[in-house]
C-alpha cells in the first residue's frame, strides 16, 4: 500500500519555472495588445499642446527651457521620437500627433464666393439695369414690362456667363497656388529617409536640411555641420547666422539654409510657428494687374472716350431732330408738338433718347477684354501645369512670349540627371575590378571618402533587400559605386569613424571636405572630394593601385591631367578623391599637400528630345546659352551633343567663367551675344551674363536649381526653377517651376507665352471689328434717317456675343507650332498690329455695308419694316459668328486649321447660334423680333458667310512691319525735322 507521500505529485523545480515564465510572457503580450489598442502616442506627456514653455521654445528662443527639457535628445525622447530613427511614422502615429499639435498648414485668404462674382458682374452693367426703369417710365407698367424683362434677360445672360467663368477661373488659380506651395521635405521615419509633403509634417518629425532648403517648421537642431541660415525673411538682417546643436539650436520656419547640412527636430507646425503667426496676419488677396492687363485698360479707356464722344453726338442729333419736329411716329406725324410743350413731355422725350446713347457706350466699350485676359491666362496656366510647368507669377505667362535668350543649366535640364560611374582610376592605373586589383588600404580610404564625405545616405532594411540610397544624383552615383564595386558597408563605416568637422560643397569651392577620426587607430584624416582639376592642383602625391604613395612630379601631373581631359572630352564629369593624415583636430580642414586617391568619371546622358527643343528655339529666334560648373571640355562635348554648338555657327564662343570675369564691362558686352557655353562658372558669372544680355536689349529667361542660381533667377526677366532637383530657395526665387526638369518643357512654356499674346490679339481684332462697325452704323443711320437699325435690346444681345461668348471661344484655342516659326514678341509691340488693322477694317466695312444696305434697301426682300429690322439684327449677329472663325488666324489664310480639336470653340459657336434662333423664333416679343422664314434665314447665312472669302482675300494685301503709329508720326513731322 502506497504512502501518502507517494500519492503527492513530485516537485520538479525546472518544470515549474518554465510554467511561470510562460505565464509572464503571456501577460506581457496581453498588456502590449491592450496598450496598442488604447493608443500609445496619446501619452506624449510633458510637451502637450498647452505647455506654454514648449510653445515659446523657438519663437522666443528659450535656452533655459531647452536645457531644462534635456536638450534636443531630451525633447525628442519626450515627443516619443528618436534622434537617429525619428518617429514611428505609421498612420495612427501621425494622426495622433496632428490631433495633439495641429497640422502644418497656414490660414489662406477666403476665396470669393459665387455670389460675389455675380455681384461683380452686375456692377459692370448697372447702367443697363437702369434702362428697365426707363422702359416702364416711357410706356407704363402695362406695356413697359416687356422692355424691362428684355433688359433683365440680357443682363442675366451677361451676368450668369461672366460669373460662372470668373468663379471657375478663380478656383483654378487657388488650386494652382496650393500646388505651388506643396513641396516635399526629407524626413526620417522608422529609421528610414523618405519624402513627405510639407503639409504632412508633424511635431516630432526629424527633418533633413541641406543647402538651399527652407526650414519647413519650427524646431531645434539635433546634429549639423557648418550649418548657416539666412534669417532676413524674419529679422530683415541679411548676414548669415550659424546654428549649433548646443549653443544656438533654434530654427524658425521660413529661414533659408545657405551652407552646411544637418537634422532638426520639429517642435511646432502650422500657426504655432513663427512663420505661421506672420501668415495669419498677411493672408490677403493679390489683385495686382499684369502688364498686359494694364495695357488693355489703357486701350479700353481710349475706346471708351471715342464711344462717349459718338454717344454725345448721337444724343445731340436725336435731341435736335426730336425738338425740331423731324422725328416721326408710325403714322408719319411729328412726335414733338410745339403747341403742347410741358415738362413731362420733354422729360419723356429725353428719357427715350438717353437709353439709346447709353447703349451705344455699353456696346462700344470692350468689357470682354479683361475676361479674355483672365480666361487666356487661366487656360494657359492649366494647360502648362499639365505639361509640367507650374506658373507662380501670372505676368510671366506674357513675358515668356518675348524671351530672346535662355541661360540654361546642364545637369538635369539638358541631361537626364541619371548619373553612373563608368570610369575609375587609381593614380595612373585603371583597374577593371577595384576590389581585386586595388590594395585594401586604398579601398578603405576610398570608402571613407565616398561614404562619410557626403550628404547622401545608405539604408539597408535587411541583409537580403538591396540598399536604399538617397541624396543628389551625384551623391547617389558615388554611393552606389562604393557599395557595389568597393563593397562599402555604410553602417559599419559610421560606427568605425567619427566625423569631427564638415565643409559642405558649394559652387564657389566646387569641393567638399570632412575631418574624421578612426576609432580603432585614433588617426585623424581629412578627406576631400570635388572637381578633378581643382583637387589635383592641391595634391603633392598620389597613390597607386598597390597602395604605395608616390611623389607627384611634372610628368605624373601631366599624365593625370591628360586622364581628366580624356574623360571630359567623352562628356564625363570627373570627380577626384584625395586625403591627408593630420596631427590633430584642427578648426579648419587642411586642403594643402593632399594625396590623390583616384578619379571617377560619371556619365549623364543627354535627354533624347533636347536637341529638337534647342533647334526649335534657334528657329524661333531664341538664343540658348549653357552655363555650367563642369570642365570646359565636358561642357563643349555636351553642348555639341545637344546642338547648342554646331558647324553652322562659326561665331559661337565657349568660354570659362574666370575668363569672362576678367573682362571689362565693355568687352563682356561685345562678346555676350556670341557666347554659347560658359564652363566652370561661379554664381556671379551667371549673374553678370544675365545683366549683360539685358543691357543688350534681350529679354532673358534663366533656369536654375540651386541656391547659387538665386541671384540670376531674380535678375532675369523670367526665372525658371527645377521642380525635381531644385532647392526650395530656388523655387521661391523663380517665376515658373519646371516640374520635370526638362528643357523641352521650357520650350513649351515659351510657346504658351507667345500664345497668350496671340489669343489676346485675336480677341481684340474680333471685338474692334464689331465696335467700329456698330459705332459707324449708329452714327450714319442717326444722322441720315434719325433712327437706329438695331434696338437697344438687340444691341445688348450682340454685346453679349462680342464680349462673353467671343472671349470664351477665342481664349481657349491651343498653340500651334507656327508660333515658334515667328520672331519673339517685342515688349513694346503694339497690341493692334498692322495686319490686325487690315483685317478688322475689312470686316468692319463689310458689316457696315451689309447693315446699311438692309436698313435702306431691305424692301427688296418683300417683307415688312419690322421683319426687315429682324433680318438686320440676324445678319449682324451671324456676321460676328462667322467673323469669329476669321479671328482665329491673324496672318494665316487657313482659318479652319485645328478647329475640330477645339471643342470649346465649337461649343460656343453652336451655343451662340442656338441662342440666336431662340431669340428670333421663340422669344420674339421679349427681344423685339418676329419669326423669319427659311428664305430670310438662308439669306442671312449667305450674307454672313461672305466674311470668309473677304477675310481670305484681304490677307493677300501686304502690310509694313513698322507699327502704324510710327508711320503716322513720321509723316506728320515737318520735312526739315526728317533731315
ZAMARGU-4260 file (C-alpha; in steps of 0.2 Angstrom, whole numbers, plus 5000, padded with zeros to 4 digits):
<rodrens>
0) 5000/5000/5000 | 5007/5017/4994 | 5010/5030/5007 | 5003/5047/5006 | 5019/5055/5001
5) 5020/5043/4986 | 5002/5049/4981 | 5008/5068/4980 | 5015/5074/4964 | 5033/5076/4963
10) 5041/5093/4965 | 5050/5097/4949 | 5058/5115/4950 | 5064/5116/4932 | 5046/5112/4925
15) 5038/5124/4937 | 5050/5139/4932 | 5046/5136/4914 | 5027/5137/4918 | 5030/5153/4927
20) 5040/5161/4913 | 5026/5156/4900 | 5013/5165/4911 | 5024/5180/4912 | 5026/5181/4894
25) 5008/5179/4891 | 5004/5193/4902 | 5017/5204/4894 | 5009/5201/4877 | 4991/5204/4883
30) 4997/5221/4891 | 5006/5225/4874 | 4990/5222/4865 | 4979/5232/4877 | 4992/5247/4876
35) 4992/5246/4857 | 4973/5246/4856 | 4971/5262/4868 | 4984/5272/4858 | 5002/5273/4864
40) 5006/5290/4857 | 4992/5299/4867 | 5005/5298/4881 | 5015/5312/4875 | 5016/5320/4892
45) 5027/5334/4896 | 5026/5343/4879 | 5007/5344/4877 | 5000/5357/4866 | 4995/5368/4881
50) 5013/5369/4888 | 5017/5387/4887 | 5036/5384/4889 | 5036/5372/4875 | 5025/5384/4864
55) 5038/5398/4865 | 5053/5387/4864 | 5058/5393/4846 | 5048/5409/4845 | 5056/5416/4860
60) 5072/5406/4859 | 5071/5400/4877 | 5088/5392/4881 | 5083/5389/4899 | 5068/5379/4893
65) 5079/5370/4880 | 5091/5365/4894 | 5078/5360/4907 | 5070/5348/4894 | 5086/5339/4891
70) 5092/5347/4875 | 5087/5340/4858 | 5089/5322/4864 | 5078/5325/4879 | 5064/5334/4869
75) 5065/5320/4856 | 5063/5307/4869 | 5048/5316/4877 | 5040/5318/4860 | 5042/5299/4858
80) 5054/5302/4843 | 5072/5296/4841 | 5087/5307/4836 | 5093/5293/4823 | 5076/5285/4819
85) 5063/5299/4820 | 5045/5295/4824 | 5037/5278/4820 | 5028/5286/4806 | 5013/5274/4804
90) 4996/5282/4800 | 4990/5280/4818 | 5005/5289/4825 | 5004/5303/4813 | 4986/5306/4816
95) 4988/5307/4835 | 5002/5319/4833 | 4991/5330/4821 | 4977/5329/4834 | 4988/5335/4848
100) 4998/5348/4840 | 4989/5353/4824 | 4994/5351/4805 | 5007/5361/4796 | 4995/5372/4786
105) 4993/5391/4787 | 4977/5402/4785 | 4974/5407/4767 | 4963/5421/4761 | 4945/5416/4759
110) 4941/5414/4741 | 4927/5424/4733 | 4910/5415/4733 | 4900/5413/4718 | 4888/5426/4723
115) 4902/5439/4725 | 4907/5435/4707 | 4888/5438/4702 | 4889/5455/4711 | 4905/5459/4702
120) 4897/5455/4685 | 4882/5465/4689 | 4892/5480/4694 | 4898/5482/4677 | 4881/5483/4669
125) 4872/5494/4682 | 4868/5507/4668 | 4859/5493/4658 | 4849/5489/4674 | 4843/5507/4675
130) 4836/5505/4657 | 4822/5494/4665 | 4816/5510/4674 | 4816/5520/4658 | 4806/5507/4649
135) 4792/5507/4662 | 4793/5526/4664 | 4791/5528/4645 | 4777/5515/4641 | 4769/5512/4658
140) 4768/5497/4668 | 4756/5488/4656 | 4767/5489/4641 | 4784/5494/4648 | 4787/5477/4657
145) 4792/5469/4640 | 4806/5481/4638 | 4810/5479/4657 | 4810/5460/4655 | 4820/5461/4639
150) 4834/5471/4648 | 4833/5460/4663 | 4836/5444/4651 | 4851/5452/4643 | 4858/5457/4659
155) 4855/5440/4666 | 4864/5431/4652 | 4879/5443/4653 | 4880/5441/4672 | 4877/5422/4673
160) 4891/5418/4660 | 4903/5431/4667 | 4900/5425/4685 | 4902/5406/4681 | 4918/5409/4670
165) 4926/5420/4683 | 4922/5409/4698 | 4929/5394/4689 | 4945/5403/4684 | 4947/5409/4702
170) 4945/5391/4709 | 4958/5386/4696 | 4970/5400/4702 | 4968/5395/4720 | 4971/5376/4716
175) 4987/5380/4706 | 4993/5391/4721 | 4991/5377/4733 | 5000/5366/4721 | 5015/5378/4721
180) 5015/5378/4740 | 5015/5359/4741 | 5034/5355/4742 | 5042/5339/4748 | 5053/5338/4764
185) 5065/5324/4768 | 5061/5316/4785 | 5067/5301/4795 | 5053/5290/4800 | 5056/5272/4806
190) 5074/5274/4804 | 5072/5277/4785 | 5073/5293/4775 | 5058/5297/4765 | 5050/5311/4756
195) 5034/5319/4763 | 5023/5334/4759 | 5027/5349/4769 | 5008/5349/4774 | 5011/5331/4781
200) 5025/5336/4793 | 5020/5333/4812 | 5028/5338/4828 | 5042/5325/4832 | 5047/5323/4814
205) 5066/5323/4811 | 5069/5333/4795 | 5085/5333/4785 | 5091/5350/4780 | 5104/5354/4766
210) 5110/5370/4757 | 5095/5378/4748 | 5082/5371/4759 | 5069/5382/4768 | 5066/5376/4786
215) 5048/5369/4785 | 5043/5371/4803 | 5050/5377/4820 | 5062/5366/4828 | 5079/5363/4836
220) 5095/5357/4828 | 5099/5339/4833 | 5115/5337/4823 | 5123/5348/4810 | 5139/5353/4801
225) 5144/5371/4797 | 5125/5375/4796 | 5121/5393/4792 | 5104/5401/4789 | 5098/5417/4782
230) 5085/5424/4794 | 5082/5440/4783 | 5064/5434/4780 | 5061/5436/4799 | 5073/5449/4805
235) 5077/5459/4790 | 5096/5456/4793 | 5104/5448/4778 | 5120/5442/4787 | 5122/5423/4789
240) 5118/5415/4806 | 5127/5400/4812 | 5116/5386/4820 | 5124/5374/4833 | 5116/5360/4842
245) 5122/5366/4859 | 5124/5385/4858 | 5111/5391/4846 | 5100/5376/4841 | 5084/5386/4836
250) 5077/5385/4819 | 5062/5396/4814 | 5051/5391/4799 | 5054/5400/4783 | 5073/5404/4786
255) 5084/5398/4772 | 5099/5386/4773 | 5114/5394/4765 | 5128/5382/4770 | 5131/5366/4778
260) 5118/5352/4782 | 5110/5344/4797 | 5095/5336/4805 | 5082/5345/4815 | 5068/5340/4827
265) 5051/5348/4823 | 5043/5356/4839 | 5029/5367/4831 | 5020/5367/4815 | 5007/5377/4806
270) 5000/5393/4815 | 5011/5389/4831 | 5026/5393/4821 | 5034/5410/4819 | 5030/5410/4800
275) 5013/5404/4803 | 5009/5418/4815 | 5015/5430/4802 | 5005/5422/4788 | 4989/5423/4799
280) 4991/5442/4798 | 4996/5445/4780 | 4984/5432/4771 | 4975/5443/4758 | 4970/5443/4740
285) 4983/5449/4727 | 4974/5459/4715 | 4989/5467/4706 | 4986/5468/4687 | 4998/5460/4675
290) 5007/5472/4662 | 4996/5466/4648 | 4980/5469/4658 | 4987/5487/4662 | 4990/5490/4643
295) 4972/5483/4639 | 4965/5495/4652 | 4973/5509/4643 | 4965/5503/4626 | 4948/5501/4634
300) 4950/5519/4641 | 4954/5526/4623 | 4939/5516/4615 | 4928/5522/4629 | 4932/5540/4625
305) 4928/5538/4607 | 4912/5529/4611 | 4907/5543/4623 | 4910/5556/4610 | 4900/5547/4597
310) 4886/5544/4610 | 4885/5563/4614 | 4885/5566/4596 | 4870/5554/4593 | 4861/5561/4608
315) 4863/5579/4601 | 4857/5573/4584 | 4842/5564/4591 | 4838/5579/4603 | 4839/5591/4588
320) 4828/5581/4577 | 4815/5577/4590 | 4813/5595/4596 | 4813/5602/4578 | 4799/5590/4573
325) 4809/5580/4562 | 4806/5563/4571 | 4790/5555/4565 | 4779/5542/4573 | 4772/5526/4564
330) 4758/5537/4555 | 4771/5550/4549 | 4766/5563/4561 | 4780/5573/4572 | 4782/5566/4589
335) 4785/5583/4596 | 4770/5595/4596 | 4776/5613/4599 | 4759/5618/4604 | 4758/5606/4619
340) 4775/5608/4627 | 4775/5603/4645 | 4789/5597/4657 | 4783/5579/4657 | 4783/5579/4638
345) 4801/5585/4637 | 4806/5573/4651 | 4799/5558/4642 | 4807/5563/4626 | 4824/5564/4635
350) 4821/5548/4643 | 4818/5540/4626 | 4834/5547/4619 | 4846/5544/4634 | 4845/5525/4634
355) 4850/5524/4616 | 4866/5534/4619 | 4870/5524/4635 | 4868/5508/4625 | 4880/5514/4612
360) 4893/5517/4626 | 4890/5500/4633 | 4891/5491/4617 | 4907/5501/4611 | 4917/5498/4627
365) 4925/5481/4626 | 4921/5475/4643 | 4926/5457/4637 | 4944/5461/4636 | 4948/5458/4655
370) 4938/5442/4654 | 4948/5437/4639 | 4964/5440/4648 | 4958/5431/4663 | 4952/5416/4653
375) 4968/5415/4642 | 4979/5416/4657 | 4969/5403/4667 | 4968/5392/4652 | 4986/5393/4648
380) 4991/5390/4667 | 4980/5375/4667 | 4987/5368/4651 | 5005/5372/4656 | 5003/5363/4673
385) 4998/5348/4663 | 5013/5350/4653 | 5024/5350/4669 | 5026/5369/4671 | 5019/5377/4687
390) 5017/5396/4685 | 5019/5406/4701 | 5018/5424/4694 | 5004/5427/4681 | 5014/5441/4672
395) 5027/5428/4667 | 5015/5420/4655 | 5016/5435/4645 | 5034/5439/4647 | 5039/5421/4641
400) 5032/5426/4624 | 5046/5440/4622 | 5061/5430/4628 | 5075/5431/4616 | 5089/5422/4626
405) 5088/5407/4638 | 5103/5404/4650 | 5101/5385/4655 | 5110/5373/4667 | 5116/5357/4660
410) 5114/5344/4673 | 5096/5338/4674 | 5089/5351/4662 | 5099/5346/4646 | 5104/5329/4653
415) 5094/5315/4661 | 5101/5318/4678 | 5104/5299/4679 | 5122/5298/4684 | 5133/5282/4684
420) 5151/5279/4687 | 5158/5272/4671 | 5177/5275/4673 | 5188/5273/4689 | 5207/5277/4690
425) 5219/5275/4705 | 5233/5287/4701 | 5238/5282/4684 | 5231/5265/4684 | 5214/5260/4678
430) 5209/5244/4687 | 5195/5234/4679 | 5190/5225/4696 | 5193/5238/4710 | 5191/5226/4724
435) 5203/5213/4717 | 5216/5224/4709 | 5217/5238/4722 | 5226/5237/4739 | 5214/5235/4754
440) 5221/5251/4762 | 5216/5261/4747 | 5199/5254/4746 | 5196/5258/4764 | 5201/5276/4761
445) 5190/5277/4746 | 5176/5271/4756 | 5179/5284/4769 | 5179/5297/4756 | 5163/5292/4747
450) 5153/5286/4762 | 5157/5300/4775 | 5161/5315/4764 | 5143/5315/4758 | 5126/5322/4761
455) 5118/5306/4755 | 5113/5291/4764 | 5113/5272/4763 | 5099/5262/4771 | 5099/5243/4771
460) 5082/5237/4778 | 5089/5219/4780 | 5103/5208/4773 | 5093/5202/4758 | 5085/5218/4751
465) 5096/5230/4740 | 5101/5246/4749 | 5091/5261/4748 | 5102/5276/4743 | 5096/5294/4744
470) 5104/5311/4740 | 5108/5321/4725 | 5111/5312/4708 | 5130/5314/4710 | 5130/5308/4728
475) 5119/5293/4724 | 5130/5288/4709 | 5146/5289/4720 | 5137/5279/4735 | 5130/5266/4723
480) 5148/5263/4715 | 5156/5262/4733 | 5143/5249/4739 | 5143/5239/4723 | 5161/5240/4717
485) 5171/5243/4733 | 5160/5233/4745 | 5157/5248/4757 | 5146/5244/4772 | 5139/5261/4777
490) 5133/5256/4794 | 5150/5248/4799 | 5159/5263/4792 | 5149/5276/4803 | 5152/5265/4818
495) 5171/5264/4815 | 5174/5283/4812 | 5168/5299/4820 | 5165/5314/4809 | 5174/5329/4818
500) 5171/5343/4805 | 5162/5346/4788 | 5164/5358/4775 | 5149/5357/4763 | 5150/5358/4744
505) 5146/5374/4736 | 5148/5381/4718 | 5162/5393/4723 | 5173/5380/4730 | 5167/5365/4719
510) 5173/5353/4733 | 5168/5346/4750 | 5178/5341/4764 | 5177/5331/4780 | 5188/5328/4795
515) 5186/5311/4803 | 5194/5301/4817 | 5197/5282/4815 | 5190/5274/4832 | 5202/5259/4830
520) 5218/5268/4827 | 5214/5286/4833 | 5221/5293/4816 | 5213/5309/4811 | 5211/5310/4792
525) 5205/5324/4781 | 5195/5319/4765 | 5192/5330/4750 | 5181/5326/4735 | 5176/5338/4721
530) 5181/5344/4703 | 5196/5334/4697 | 5207/5348/4691 | 5204/5358/4707 | 5208/5344/4719
535) 5223/5339/4708 | 5230/5356/4710 | 5231/5354/4729 | 5239/5337/4728 | 5258/5334/4731
540) 5257/5315/4730 | 5247/5301/4723 | 5243/5283/4727 | 5245/5269/4715 | 5234/5253/4714
545) 5247/5244/4725 | 5244/5257/4739 | 5261/5265/4738 | 5262/5284/4740 | 5272/5292/4726
550) 5278/5310/4723 | 5268/5319/4711 | 5281/5326/4698 | 5278/5336/4682 | 5277/5321/4671
555) 5265/5312/4683 | 5254/5328/4684 | 5254/5330/4666 | 5248/5312/4664 | 5234/5314/4677
560) 5228/5330/4668 | 5228/5320/4652 | 5216/5307/4661 | 5205/5321/4666 | 5205/5329/4649
565) 5201/5312/4640 | 5186/5309/4652 | 5180/5327/4650 | 5181/5325/4631 | 5170/5309/4632
570) 5157/5320/4641 | 5161/5313/4658 | 5160/5323/4674 | 5177/5319/4683 | 5177/5318/4702
575) 5193/5317/4712 | 5196/5309/4729 | 5211/5315/4740 | 5216/5313/4758 | 5228/5319/4771
580) 5233/5312/4788 | 5234/5327/4800 | 5241/5328/4818 | 5226/5334/4827 | 5208/5341/4827
585) 5210/5357/4819 | 5197/5371/4817 | 5199/5371/4799 | 5200/5356/4787 | 5218/5356/4779
590) 5217/5356/4760 | 5235/5358/4756 | 5248/5345/4752 | 5235/5331/4748 | 5237/5314/4742
595) 5227/5309/4727 | 5217/5293/4729 | 5209/5292/4712 | 5197/5298/4699 | 5179/5293/4694
600) 5170/5298/4678 | 5151/5300/4679 | 5141/5299/4664 | 5125/5309/4662 | 5117/5306/4645
605) 5108/5320/4636 | 5089/5319/4635 | 5084/5312/4619 | 5072/5326/4615 | 5083/5341/4620
610) 5092/5343/4603 | 5075/5345/4594 | 5070/5358/4608 | 5085/5368/4605 | 5083/5368/4586
615) 5065/5374/4589 | 5072/5388/4600 | 5085/5394/4587 | 5072/5393/4573 | 5061/5404/4584
620) 5074/5417/4587 | 5079/5412/4604 | 5097/5410/4609 | 5101/5396/4620 | 5117/5398/4632
625) 5123/5384/4643 | 5130/5389/4660 | 5138/5375/4669 | 5151/5372/4683 | 5159/5357/4673
630) 5176/5357/4665 | 5176/5366/4648 | 5180/5350/4638 | 5165/5341/4646 | 5154/5357/4643
635) 5159/5358/4625 | 5156/5339/4622 | 5138/5340/4630 | 5134/5356/4620 | 5139/5348/4604
640) 5128/5333/4608 | 5114/5344/4612 | 5115/5355/4597 | 5120/5371/4606 | 5136/5372/4596
645) 5136/5367/4578 | 5147/5369/4562 | 5134/5381/4556 | 5138/5393/4570 | 5156/5398/4567
650) 5154/5414/4578 | 5149/5404/4594 | 5161/5405/4609 | 5165/5393/4623 | 5172/5402/4637
655) 5176/5399/4655 | 5170/5409/4670 | 5186/5416/4675 | 5190/5422/4658 | 5173/5431/4657
660) 5175/5438/4674 | 5192/5445/4670 | 5185/5456/4656 | 5179/5474/4657 | 5160/5478/4655
665) 5163/5484/4638 | 5172/5468/4632 | 5158/5457/4640 | 5145/5467/4631 | 5155/5465/4614
670) 5155/5446/4615 | 5139/5441/4626 | 5129/5438/4610 | 5141/5426/4604 | 5143/5416/4620
675) 5136/5398/4618 | 5144/5389/4633 | 5151/5396/4649 | 5160/5382/4659 | 5167/5382/4676
680) 5156/5397/4680 | 5153/5404/4698 | 5136/5411/4703 | 5142/5429/4700 | 5147/5424/4682
685) 5130/5419/4678 | 5123/5434/4686 | 5135/5445/4675 | 5130/5436/4659 | 5111/5439/4663
690) 5115/5458/4666 | 5125/5460/4650 | 5112/5451/4640 | 5098/5463/4647 | 5109/5478/4643
695) 5110/5472/4625 | 5091/5473/4625 | 5087/5454/4627 | 5073/5448/4637 | 5081/5434/4647
700) 5075/5418/4655 | 5086/5408/4667 | 5085/5390/4673 | 5092/5386/4690 | 5090/5373/4703
705) 5102/5378/4717 | 5104/5392/4730 | 5119/5398/4719 | 5107/5401/4705 | 5096/5413/4715
710) 5104/5429/4710 | 5102/5425/4692 | 5085/5419/4694 | 5080/5435/4702 | 5089/5446/4690
715) 5081/5438/4674 | 5065/5443/4666 | 5059/5425/4669 | 5066/5414/4682 | 5063/5395/4679
720) 5067/5383/4693 | 5068/5365/4693 | 5054/5355/4702 | 5063/5339/4705 | 5081/5343/4709
725) 5078/5362/4713 | 5080/5368/4731 | 5066/5377/4740 | 5076/5394/4739 | 5077/5392/4720
730) 5059/5388/4718 | 5054/5403/4729 | 5065/5415/4719 | 5058/5409/4702 | 5043/5414/4692
735) 5039/5397/4684 | 5043/5379/4691 | 5048/5366/4678 | 5041/5351/4687 | 5050/5338/4676
740) 5067/5347/4675 | 5066/5345/4656 | 5072/5359/4644 | 5058/5353/4632 | 5046/5360/4644
745) 5055/5377/4644 | 5052/5377/4625 | 5033/5373/4628 | 5032/5387/4641 | 5039/5399/4628
750) 5026/5394/4615 | 5012/5396/4628 | 5019/5413/4632 | 5018/5418/4614 | 5001/5410/4613
755) 4994/5421/4627 | 4998/5437/4617 | 4992/5430/4601 | 4975/5425/4609 | 4973/5442/4616
760) 4976/5450/4599 | 4964/5438/4591 | 4950/5444/4603 | 4955/5462/4601 | 4953/5460/4582
765) 4936/5452/4583 | 4930/5464/4596 | 4936/5480/4587 | 4929/5475/4571 | 4911/5474/4579
770) 4914/5490/4589 | 4920/5500/4574 | 4905/5493/4564 | 4892/5497/4577 | 4898/5515/4580
775) 4898/5519/4562 | 4881/5511/4558 | 4873/5520/4573 | 4881/5537/4568 | 4877/5536/4550
780) 4860/5530/4552 | 4855/5543/4565 | 4862/5557/4555 | 4854/5552/4539 | 4837/5545/4545
785) 4836/5549/4563 | 4833/5530/4568 | 4845/5516/4574 | 4844/5500/4564 | 4846/5489/4580
790) 4835/5491/4595 | 4843/5493/4612 | 4839/5475/4617 | 4847/5469/4601 | 4862/5479/4604
795) 4864/5472/4621 | 4862/5454/4615 | 4875/5457/4601 | 4886/5464/4615 | 4884/5448/4624
800) 4891/5438/4609 | 4905/5450/4607 | 4911/5451/4625 | 4907/5435/4634 | 4905/5422/4620
805) 4919/5429/4610 | 4931/5429/4625 | 4926/5411/4629 | 4928/5405/4611 | 4945/5414/4606
810) 4954/5412/4623 | 4953/5393/4624 | 4962/5390/4607 | 4978/5379/4609 | 4995/5385/4602
815) 5002/5379/4586 | 5020/5376/4581 | 5018/5390/4569 | 5021/5402/4584 | 5039/5395/4585
820) 5042/5400/4567 | 5040/5418/4571 | 5052/5431/4580 | 5049/5434/4599 | 5036/5447/4603
825) 5044/5464/4606 | 5039/5470/4624 | 5034/5487/4616 | 5025/5479/4602 | 5008/5487/4599
830) 4993/5477/4604 | 4985/5480/4587 | 4997/5476/4573 | 4996/5482/4555 | 4989/5465/4550
835) 4975/5467/4563 | 4971/5484/4557 | 4969/5477/4539 | 4958/5463/4544 | 4947/5472/4556
840) 4945/5486/4544 | 4939/5474/4530 | 4927/5466/4541 | 4920/5482/4549 | 4917/5490/4531
845) 4908/5474/4526 | 4897/5474/4541 | 4893/5492/4539 | 4889/5490/4521 | 4878/5475/4525
850) 4868/5483/4539 | 4865/5500/4530 | 4861/5491/4514 | 4847/5481/4523 | 4842/5497/4533
855) 4839/5507/4517 | 4835/5494/4504 | 4828/5479/4514 | 4811/5481/4504 | 4819/5471/4490
860) 4815/5455/4501 | 4797/5460/4501 | 4795/5460/4519 | 4788/5472/4532 | 4798/5485/4541
865) 4799/5475/4557 | 4804/5459/4548 | 4817/5469/4540 | 4824/5475/4556 | 4824/5457/4562
870) 4834/5452/4547 | 4847/5467/4551 | 4849/5460/4568 | 4850/5442/4562 | 4863/5446/4549
875) 4873/5457/4561 | 4874/5443/4574 | 4878/5429/4561 | 4892/5440/4554 | 4900/5440/4571
880) 4899/5421/4572 | 4907/5419/4555 | 4920/5433/4559 | 4924/5423/4575 | 4932/5410/4564
885) 4941/5423/4554 | 4949/5429/4570 | 4957/5413/4574 | 4971/5417/4562 | 4978/5434/4560
890) 4991/5430/4546 | 4987/5413/4540 | 4974/5410/4527 | 4968/5393/4533 | 4956/5398/4547
895) 4950/5381/4549 | 4966/5373/4554 | 4964/5363/4570 | 4946/5370/4573 | 4939/5352/4576
900) 4952/5349/4590 | 4945/5364/4600 | 4929/5358/4607 | 4926/5373/4617 | 4926/5384/4602
905) 4914/5373/4593 | 4903/5373/4608 | 4902/5391/4610 | 4898/5394/4591 | 4884/5381/4592
910) 4878/5389/4608 | 4878/5406/4600 | 4868/5400/4585 | 4856/5391/4596 | 4853/5407/4607
915) 4850/5417/4591 | 4837/5405/4585 | 4828/5406/4602 | 4829/5425/4602 | 4821/5426/4584
920) 4809/5412/4584 | 4804/5409/4602 | 4807/5425/4612 | 4801/5437/4599 | 4791/5449/4610
925) 4804/5450/4623 | 4818/5453/4610 | 4808/5464/4599 | 4809/5452/4585 | 4797/5442/4574
930) 4799/5425/4566 | 4808/5423/4550 | 4805/5411/4535 | 4818/5399/4528 | 4821/5411/4514
935) 4826/5425/4526 | 4837/5414/4537 | 4846/5407/4521 | 4849/5425/4515 | 4856/5430/4532
940) 4868/5415/4532 | 4873/5418/4514 | 4877/5436/4518 | 4887/5432/4534 | 4897/5418/4525
945) 4904/5431/4513 | 4915/5437/4528 | 4926/5421/4525 | 4931/5425/4507 | 4933/5443/4511
950) 4945/5438/4526 | 4954/5426/4515 | 4957/5439/4501 | 4962/5453/4512 | 4977/5443/4519
955) 4985/5445/4502 | 4987/5463/4504 | 5005/5466/4511 | 5007/5477/4527 | 5023/5486/4533
960) 5031/5479/4549 | 5033/5496/4556 | 5019/5500/4568 | 5005/5511/4561 | 5008/5524/4575
965) 5026/5526/4570 | 5022/5528/4551 | 5009/5541/4555 | 5021/5550/4567 | 5035/5551/4554
970) 5023/5558/4541 | 5016/5571/4552 | 5034/5578/4555 | 5040/5593/4545 | 5052/5590/4531
975) 5066/5599/4540 | 5064/5588/4555 | 5066/5572/4545 | 5084/5578/4539
</rodrens>
